[in-house]
Amino acid sequence: MDTLYTDSEDTLIAETDEPDTASRLEASAIRLFSERWYSSVSVAEICRGADLSNGIFYRYYDNKEAIVRRILEDTILRIEQALTAMTGETLRERIASMTRILVRFAREHRDLVTVFREGQYRFFEYERRLTELYRRTLGRVLGRNTSIADYLFAVGGIRFAAVRAALHNSAISEDALIDIILNGIFKGNNWAGDKVFNLTVTPSPINLNEGSRERLLRAGKRLFGEKGFHEVNIHEITDAAGLSVGAFYRHFIGKETFFEELIESAGREVRHFITANLSPGLNRLEREMQGIFLFGVFLSLDRWCYNIVREGEFVAPAKVREYYAAFEKGYRKVGDEAMDTSNIETDPLYRDTAIEFMLGISHYYGIELTFDDSPHNAKAIVETIGNYLSAGIGQGRQ
C-alpha cells in the first residue's frame, strides 16, 4: 500500500494502487466535465470526486488534458462498439438500425455525449476521427464510399436530433428520422443552381460611431473567441477596448452577463445576415439550400461567433437554448410548406423532427467549416444536401 501526502495539507492519505483507480478518476472527470466547462475544472476537484489524493492522479495522467483525451478516445471506442450491432438486409433496415443505435447511445450516455461536445472542437482531431467512423458506417449502410455531404445529411441530422433529445428533452421521432434520410423532407421539390448560388452577399453593416458599450462587445467577442471564457478577464476586455474597468461596469453586471449578451448578439447577427441576403422568388428547398450556404459565408466572415455559442453551452446553457429556439421559431413560422402532408398527419412529431434534422445539418456544416482546416467545396456540398432534401439519400432505393 502506498502512503501519500495531499498537496494542500499534511494529513496522510492511504491509497491502494488498485486496478480501478484510473476508472475512478475518469468517472469523476466525466461527471465534472459533463456539468461544467473544461477550463473551470481542476485536477484537485477530479481527485476529490474520486476520493483520491492529488498526487496519485499523476501516476496515470500527465495533466488534465491527458484525462480528457482518454475520455474522448473511450467515447469513440464505445460508439464504434455500439455500431457493430448494426444490421439490415435492405437499405431502409440498415438506415433504421444505424439511426436507432445513435439515438439510443445519446440517451444512455448523456454524460459522455456532453463531454465530447466540448472536446469535438477543443481537440478537433477526435471529432475528425468520429466523423471518419460515421462515414465508414454510412458507407456500410449505402454500400459505397461516402462524401462529407453524405455524412452531413444522414449522420449530422441524426447526431443533432439525438443529442437535443437526450440533453434538452426535444421531442423527436426515430421513424421520422429514418423516413427523412431515406426519402427527404421536401419531396419532389426541384432547385435551380443559378437561383441558389448566384447572389451578391451584403456584409453586416459596420458601426462607424461605436460607443463604449459596442467597443467592449467587439473586444470581448474577439478575446472570448480566441481564448475562451475562463481564460479572459475583465481587465483584458477593457484594455483591448481602450476603456476603463469602470466603463465596463456602467454597462454590464459582470463577465457572465457580458458573455450572455455576446451569445444573444451572435444569434441576431447570423439570422439578420441570412434574412438580409436571401434571394426573393425561391421555393422552400432553394431557401433552405441558400440559407445553409449563407450560414457558411457568415462563418467565413466571423468565426468567433460560433466559438462563443459552442462555449456558451456550458457557460450560459439557458442563453444557448434561446439561441437555438430563435432558429426553431423561424422554421415554425414557415410552417409545413413543401413537406409531405401524409407524414405530418401520420406522425405528430414529424415536423419537430424535421426542424431538428435541418438544424443539425447546418450545425455540423458549421463545425466542418470553422474547425476543420481541410478544403471544402461549399457549393458542391450544398448541392448534394439539396438533392437529398428533395429525394433522400436512398434516391428511390428502399
Disulfide bonds with the S-S distance in Angstrom:
none
